[in-house]
Amino acid sequence: MARAAPPHPSSPASGSTGSSAAEATCWWAVGGALLATVALWLHARWYTFVTDDAYITFRYSWNLATHGQPVFNLGERVEGYTNFLWMLLLALGLRLGVAPELVARVLATLAATAVLGLVVALSRLYRGGRATPWDALGALWLASAAHFAAWCGGGLETQLFSALALGGIVLYAAELAARPRDQPRRAVAGGLLFALATLTRPEGALLWGLTSLHRLACNLREEGRLRPSRAEWSGALAFLLPCAAFFVWRWRYYGYPLPNTFYVKAQGQTLVMLRQWGWPYLRDFFGETKLWCLAPLLLALLALRWRVVVARRAGQRARADERPATTSCCAARSATPGGALAPSRWWSYWALLVVPYVGYIAMVGGDFMTLGRFFVPLLPLFALLGQELLRELCDRPTASQARGWRPARALPVIAGVLALSAWNSVGLARQSRAPSYYRWGLDTPGYLEKFAADRMIIGRWLRAHLPADALLAAGGAGSIAYASRLPVLDAFGLNDAWIAHHAPISGTRPGHAKAAPLDYVLERRADLICHLGHHQDLPYRPDAAEEQAWRARGYHWICLDPGSGLRPRYYCCLKRLDRELGPFPAELGS
């Protein structure tokens, strides 16, 4: 009788050994996630800012909660936001009497915490077998990374989108690891998560499309079929039906198939955006996060793998019933423990997600804020790549030992990676507090915080002193519009359909490619023109020629002094001569 084969070294044996392995798996997963959560919450306290862009969404949420209209100005149907689900959640908070600043902070932190748990789950799914502290490294690195923790603040939907998108990715990875693959419930849940991600940020549709492409390629390669299974049809419908319903509603309500912000972009200038913004944005992100270190790690692993392949060809083969010692995150498809992902499946999917997404970020020019907001959804995938590269290098077999967990090698590496990441994040946090523009045009959290706080002060003063129908022309049209509750002409066109569709492109700064022509502002008869104004310590005094030129157009310069600690003290704008506005009388005939 043939002897039973010994258990796989990565798989739990039966009886007490299996019970101990299961307990270890649970404790490592839960303990790592909890430790990462505590670290993230402490780290996120460094970043309490709210961006001016977030207040644009707050204004839509306030109008929806108060007047039942998801609009920027009451009566004007313009879709100046790209985060529908986020806007709905903030509106729900307002209906319950909770300020959107608090709701956004809590929701973003909870979503970021969910991302940490999903990273641990994805790590366990990838490895399948015995748990080790490696399974917590990706989550702990995320918690220590400034680019991840910072966007628990900001007031934006970034972390919610990341959590929903990663949830869909994890469910698809579970499909890849499962046998049989035809599992309708998992496919439907994944489709719904991608749909919710798309309703949170348009990039969710890109991730779902890339996932569907990978599913199609796997079906064709492994099963020779193109026709989707019943489960795959169910998952596709779970994504398409909510997205189609939202698309139809958007077109009927706002009058256009795409958000107004799409038409504001510098369309037709992809190469200019790539050169002036995209490449610098990518360079800063990979330089600040130090993710470029993954490249030499990958090369080192490939070199070690090649040596083992050569040795195998010389006759040194592993036992047929044992897992090959050369399995790596970059290896070809090989035997894996039950329930684990085949490396070729996972890393082909990883590359199909990351490479096009990075290219998309570069093509649109990224963002105008520091700390790589557009890259946050990819950070969990980079964290898993770094974790598995280090695991493979540290746990590789030796002449006398098989593959396995080696604390003497691994623990110093894990501690060193986390210490260096924390040290790097401290430097980035100090740099982010600077209330000034950042190098080639990006805004620091310190600058964004002061900009929004100043305009909240100005907006409250305007709300207290100006009539409710006064039209304000403003550039940064978020916080000043939210605080003032006044009708606002958004000079950058994000919330103005005419500017988005008819104004010429005047720049390449992301989200600021178009500006309101002066003739359009004058035609709208704005009561205060502030986007051409001055914010300074002394009242603005134009020369005689400028004063005469503006009076000929029906305007003159005034300076507001809102007090309340505003620095610089005066906010100077152009005011219509023929209308009394608060403490500023009309000057008809002057």
ABEGO torsion letter per residue (X at the ends): XBBBBBBBAABBBBEAAAAAAAAAAAAAAAAAAAAAAAAAAAAAAABABBBAAAAAAAAAAAAAAAAGBBBABBGBBBBABABAAAAAAAAAAAAAGBBAAAAAAAAAAAAAAAAAAAAAAAAAAAAGBBBBAAAAAAAAAAAABAAAAAAABGGBAAAAAAAAAAAAAAAAAAAAABOBABBAAAAAAAAAAAAAAAAABAAAAAAAAAAAAAAAAAAAAAAGBABBBAAAAAAAAAAAAAAAAAAAAAAAAAGBABBAAAAABBBGAAAAAAAAAAAAAAAAAAAAAGAAAAAAAAAAAAAAAAAAAAAAAAGBBBBAABBBAABBAABBBBBBBBGBBBAAAAAAAAAAAAAAAAAAAAAAGEBABBGGAAAAAAAAAAAAAAAAAAAAAAABBBAABBBEBBAAAAAAAAAAAAAAAAAAAAAAAAAAABBBBBEAGBBBAAAAAAAAAAAAAAAAAAAAABBAABBBBBABABAAAAAAGBBBBBAAGAABAAAAAABBBABABBGAABBBBAAAAAAAGBABBAAABBBBABBBBBBAAAAAAAAAAGBBBBBBBAEGGBOBABBBBBBBAABBBEABBBBBGX
